[in-house]
């Protein structure tokens, strides 16, 4: 009986001590779950200055005898300009461009220059645009040929440009040049005239200066 009473007392003491020991344990600290962060979408900005180069082909108009055939002529050149994005998906710009033409005949165009305005619509990194303005042709006479006219004119065109990094964009562009009528004189004393117009297709690459809020490109 004495052993039974001692055992019962010991069990009772362990039972009473257990809640006290549990109460002495420190409470588990509360940890807040990390806030959800949505993926960051790049914000594209076309505003800023740019310079670049292009290559492509030039094709004379139906009544243009400069090239002597309807075959295309290789061209390559440079361009530079400034774009401003507004409203918020429209882009207004000004661009100067010059293309060297690989031609060699009695009367030919050695180069095509232009200063144009352009207006485009952008969605994300893509810009679809139209352009137009003043154009100038480096029309030259050789081998006794002479003449005038056909050097000042206008140009219209359009293209698609894609902004594939913060500072670089690529474009494909069509441009039509009309320089009016060229009057010429042959070495034998003959004379005539023709319409001086050109079509061109260009692939170009532009470097866009990223100057903070004033620069082109995209930001995260």
C-alpha positions as CSV (number, residue, x, y, z in Angstrom):
1,X,0.0,0.0,0.0
2,X,2.8,2.4,0.8
3,X,4.5,1.7,-2.5
4,X,1.2,2.3,-4.3
5,X,0.7,5.7,-2.6
6,X,4.2,6.8,-3.5
7,X,3.8,5.8,-7.1
8,X,0.5,7.7,-7.4
9,X,2.0,10.8,-5.8
10,X,4.9,10.7,-8.3
11,X,2.6,10.4,-11.3
12,X,0.5,13.3,-10.0
13,X,3.5,15.5,-9.6
14,X,4.7,14.8,-13.2
15,X,1.2,15.6,-14.5
16,X,1.1,18.9,-12.6
17,X,4.7,19.8,-13.8
18,X,4.0,19.2,-17.5
19,X,1.7,22.2,-18.1
20,X,4.1,24.5,-16.2
21,X,7.0,23.3,-18.4
22,X,5.0,23.9,-21.6
23,X,4.1,27.3,-20.3
24,X,7.8,28.1,-19.8
25,X,8.5,27.5,-23.5
26,X,8.9,30.6,-25.6
27,X,6.0,31.3,-28.1
28,X,6.9,30.6,-31.8
29,X,7.5,33.9,-33.6
30,X,5.0,34.9,-36.3
31,X,6.5,35.1,-39.8
32,X,4.6,37.1,-42.5
33,X,4.6,35.5,-45.9
34,X,6.5,37.4,-48.6
35,X,4.4,39.8,-50.7
36,X,3.6,38.7,-54.2
37,X,5.5,40.5,-56.9
38,X,4.1,40.5,-60.4
39,X,6.5,40.1,-63.3
40,X,7.9,43.5,-64.4
41,X,6.8,44.5,-67.9
42,X,9.3,46.6,-69.9
43,X,8.2,50.2,-70.7
44,X,9.3,51.1,-74.2
45,X,10.3,54.6,-74.9
46,X,11.2,55.8,-78.5
47,X,12.0,59.4,-77.4
48,X,15.7,60.4,-78.1
49,X,18.4,60.8,-80.7
50,X,19.8,58.0,-82.9
51,X,22.4,57.4,-85.6
52,X,22.8,54.4,-87.8
53,X,23.5,52.8,-91.2
54,X,21.7,51.0,-93.9
55,X,22.1,48.8,-97.0
56,X,19.7,47.8,-99.7
57,X,18.8,48.3,-103.4
58,X,17.8,51.2,-105.7
59,X,15.5,50.8,-108.7
60,X,14.9,53.4,-111.4
61,X,11.4,54.4,-112.3
62,X,9.7,53.4,-115.5
63,X,10.8,56.5,-117.4
64,X,14.2,56.9,-115.8
65,X,17.1,56.1,-118.2
66,X,19.9,56.8,-115.7
67,X,20.7,53.1,-115.0
68,X,20.1,52.0,-118.6
69,X,17.9,49.0,-117.3
70,X,15.4,48.1,-114.7
71,X,17.9,46.1,-112.8
72,X,18.5,47.1,-109.1
73,X,21.6,48.9,-107.9
74,X,23.3,48.3,-104.6
75,X,23.1,51.2,-102.1
76,X,24.5,51.8,-98.6
77,X,24.5,54.8,-96.4
78,X,23.9,56.5,-93.1
79,X,21.0,58.1,-91.2
80,X,20.4,60.1,-88.0
81,X,17.5,61.8,-86.3
82,X,15.3,62.4,-83.3
83,X,12.0,60.8,-82.2
84,X,9.5,61.9,-79.7
85,X,6.8,59.6,-78.3
86,X,3.5,61.0,-77.2
87,X,-0.2,60.4,-76.5
88,X,1.1,57.6,-75.6
89,X,1.5,55.3,-78.6
90,X,2.4,57.8,-81.3
91,X,5.9,58.8,-82.4
92,X,6.9,61.9,-84.3
93,X,10.4,62.3,-85.7
94,X,12.8,64.1,-88.0
95,X,15.5,62.2,-89.9
96,X,18.4,63.0,-92.3
97,X,19.6,60.2,-94.6
98,X,22.2,59.7,-97.4
99,X,22.6,56.7,-99.6
100,X,25.5,56.0,-102.0
101,X,24.6,54.3,-105.2
102,X,26.9,51.9,-107.1
103,X,26.2,53.2,-110.6
104,X,28.5,54.2,-113.5
105,X,27.1,55.5,-116.8
106,X,27.1,58.6,-118.9
107,X,24.3,60.1,-116.7
108,X,23.7,58.6,-113.4
109,X,22.7,59.1,-109.7
110,X,25.7,58.6,-107.4
111,X,23.8,59.3,-104.3
112,X,20.3,60.0,-102.8
113,X,19.8,62.3,-99.8
114,X,16.7,63.3,-97.8
115,X,15.5,65.2,-94.8
116,X,12.1,63.9,-93.8
117,X,9.6,64.0,-91.1
118,X,8.0,60.8,-89.9
119,X,4.9,59.7,-88.0
120,X,4.5,56.3,-86.5
121,X,2.3,54.2,-84.2
122,X,4.0,51.9,-81.7
123,X,2.9,48.9,-79.7
124,X,5.6,47.7,-77.3
125,X,8.9,47.4,-79.2
126,X,7.4,47.7,-82.7
127,X,7.0,51.0,-84.6
128,X,5.1,51.2,-87.9
129,X,5.7,54.6,-89.6
130,X,5.3,56.8,-92.7
131,X,7.7,59.5,-93.8
132,X,8.1,62.2,-96.3
133,X,10.0,65.4,-97.1
134,X,12.8,67.0,-99.2
135,X,15.1,64.9,-101.3
136,X,18.3,65.6,-103.3
137,X,20.1,63.5,-106.0
138,X,23.8,63.6,-106.8
139,X,23.2,63.4,-110.5
140,X,26.4,63.5,-112.6
141,X,27.2,63.8,-116.2
142,X,30.3,62.2,-117.8
143,X,31.9,61.3,-121.2
144,X,30.9,64.6,-122.8
145,X,27.2,64.5,-121.6
146,X,25.9,67.7,-119.9
147,X,22.6,69.0,-118.5
148,X,20.7,70.3,-115.6
149,X,17.7,69.7,-113.4
150,X,16.5,66.5,-111.7
151,X,18.5,67.1,-108.5
152,X,16.0,68.6,-106.1
153,X,12.7,66.9,-105.3
154,X,10.6,65.1,-102.7
155,X,10.5,61.7,-101.1
156,X,7.8,59.5,-99.4
157,X,8.0,56.1,-97.9
158,X,7.4,54.0,-94.8
159,X,8.7,51.2,-92.8
160,X,8.8,48.9,-89.7
161,X,11.3,49.4,-86.9
162,X,11.8,47.1,-83.9
163,X,13.5,48.0,-80.6
164,X,15.3,44.8,-79.6
165,X,17.6,46.1,-76.9
166,X,17.7,49.3,-74.8
167,X,20.0,51.1,-77.3
168,X,19.6,49.2,-80.6
169,X,16.8,49.0,-83.1
170,X,16.5,47.5,-86.6
171,X,14.3,48.6,-89.5
172,X,13.1,47.7,-93.0
173,X,12.0,50.6,-95.1
174,X,10.7,51.5,-98.6
175,X,11.4,55.0,-100.0
176,X,10.4,56.7,-103.3
177,X,12.3,59.7,-104.7
178,X,11.0,62.1,-107.4
179,X,13.5,64.6,-108.8
180,X,11.5,65.9,-111.7
181,X,12.9,66.3,-115.2
182,X,16.5,66.1,-116.3
183,X,17.5,68.0,-119.5
184,X,20.7,66.6,-121.1
185,X,22.9,67.3,-124.1
186,X,24.9,64.5,-125.8
187,X,28.5,64.9,-127.1
188,X,27.2,65.0,-130.7
189,X,24.9,67.9,-129.9
190,X,21.7,66.0,-129.4
191,X,19.5,66.7,-126.5
192,X,16.6,65.3,-124.6
193,X,15.0,64.9,-121.2
194,X,13.7,62.2,-118.9
195,X,12.1,61.8,-115.5
196,X,14.5,61.2,-112.7
197,X,12.9,59.0,-110.0
198,X,14.1,56.2,-107.9
199,X,12.6,53.4,-105.6
200,X,14.7,52.0,-102.7
201,X,14.4,49.2,-100.2
202,X,16.6,49.4,-97.2
203,X,17.5,47.4,-94.1
204,X,19.0,49.5,-91.3
205,X,20.4,49.4,-87.8
206,X,20.2,52.4,-85.4
207,X,22.0,53.1,-82.2
208,X,19.7,55.0,-79.8
209,X,21.2,57.2,-77.1
210,X,19.7,56.3,-73.7
211,X,19.9,59.6,-71.8
212,X,17.6,58.8,-68.8
213,X,14.1,60.2,-69.3
214,X,15.2,61.9,-72.5
215,X,16.7,58.9,-74.1
216,X,15.2,56.1,-76.3
217,X,15.1,52.5,-75.3
218,X,13.2,50.6,-72.6
219,X,13.3,50.5,-68.9
220,X,12.4,47.8,-66.4
